[in-house]
Amino acid sequence: MHEHEHEHHGRCCGHHHGHRELSEAHIAFLEELEEHHFLPVVRFMVESSRERDFSVEALAPVYLRHKGETMEWVRETGEMLRDLEMAGYLTIDYGYALENYPYTEYRESELYAYFCRTIEEGRERPGFLGDTPVLELGSIAPSYED
């Protein structure tokens, strides 16, 4: 089960985050998060079949509404999520995948297919370490303070 040690205190996340102005996109995302409590997120990782300790984050956070999202949309949304996390509105945790959530839109996304093809092309280069694409599953949760 997915658990974050927080309590819900009403609208948003029940505490103040300063006076920073939020865009309509920020507010809409926080309302969606409030409605669902947890949302899926992933990161695209590159690992090596030859070097056990080789692991590189290629793209994160990746939040998709559907499998056809563009790279531009994913990057803009990722930047927004990092901003909201830095401001204390939410947490992004790759150690907690959503239980019973299939992450289908991520596994079948055009972006992940492109990422895998790029890794496959790199395998043909001599000495190329990053030969294994990894989809690391995670979740987004509201940040609550008591």
N, C-alpha and C positions, 0 to 999 in steps of 0.2 A: 504494500500500500504506500502511496505517496504521502508523506507527512512533512510539513514544515512546522516548527514550533512557534506558532503565532496564534493570536486570537483576533476575531473580527470585532471591530468596534464601530460598525456603521459604514457610511459612505466612504469610498476610497479605502484607506487603510487605517483610519482612526488616529492619525497623528499628523503633526505639522511638518512640512518640509521646507519652511522658509517662504519667501515671497516670489519665487521664480514663476514667471508667466509660462503656462503650458500652451502649446499649440493645440488646435482642434484635433490633430492626429494623436497627440499625446493623451488628450482627454478621452478620445474615442477608444484608444487601446486600453486605458485604465478602466473604463466602463465595461469593456468586454472581459477583462481580467476579473473584475468584481463579479460579473454575472456568472462566470465559469469557475472561479476560485483558483484553478490551475490551468495553464495552457502548455501545449507541447512546444519544444524548441530542440534544435539539434545543432551540432557543429560538424563540419567536414574536416576530418583529420587525415593526415598522410602518415603511414607507418611503413616499416621495412620488414620484409621476410628474412633478411640477412642480419640486420642489426636490431637486436631486441629493444634497446633503449632509444631507438630513433622514433620520434613522434612529433609531428608538426601540425599546428592548427592552421588550416588553409582558409576557412571561412566560418565566422561565428559572431554573434548568434544568428542562426537561420530560423526564422519564423515564417511559416507559409499558411496562407488561407486556402490555397489550392495548388495542385502540382504544376501549373503553368506559370507561376510567378516569374518575373524577369529578374536578372541579376541586379539591375538598377533598383527595383523595388525592394529586393532582399537586402541590399546594402543600406538603403535609406532606412528601412525598418530596423535593421541591426543597429544602426547609429542611434535611432530613437530609443531602442531598448537599452543600450549602454548608457545613454543620458538618464533615462528613468531609473536605472539601477544605481548610477552614481549619485543621483539626487535622493535615493532612499525610498523610492516608491515601490520597487519590486526587487525580487531576487531571481537570478538565473542560475540553475544548478544542474550540472551534467551528471551528478551522482544520483539523481532521482528521476528516473524515467516514469512516465505516467502508467500506472498499473492498468492493464487491459486496454490500453490505447495502442492501436496498430502502427501508427506513424506512416500510414500508407501514402499520404500525399508527399511525404519526404522521400520514401524509398522509390516512388515512381515519378518523382519530379524531373523535369527537363534539366534543371540545374545539377542534380545529383548524377544523372546520366552523363552530362557533359563533363563533370568532375571525374567520373570513373573512366571515361574515354581519354581524358588528358593524362591520367595516371598510366593507363594502358600504353599510350604512345611513349611515355617516358621510360617504360620498362625496356624499350629497344635500345636505349642509350647505354653505353658501357659505364659501369660504376654508378648507375642511378640507384640511389638508396630508397627513395620514396615510391615503392612499387605496390603498396596496398592501400586502397581507399577504405576509410572507416567512417561510418555514420554514427556518431556518438549521440545517444538519445538523452534528453533532459527535460526540464520543466521550468516554467515561469510561475512564480507565486507572488502575491502581494506581500509587501513588507509591513509588518505591524510592530508597533512599539507599545508597551504598556504605559 
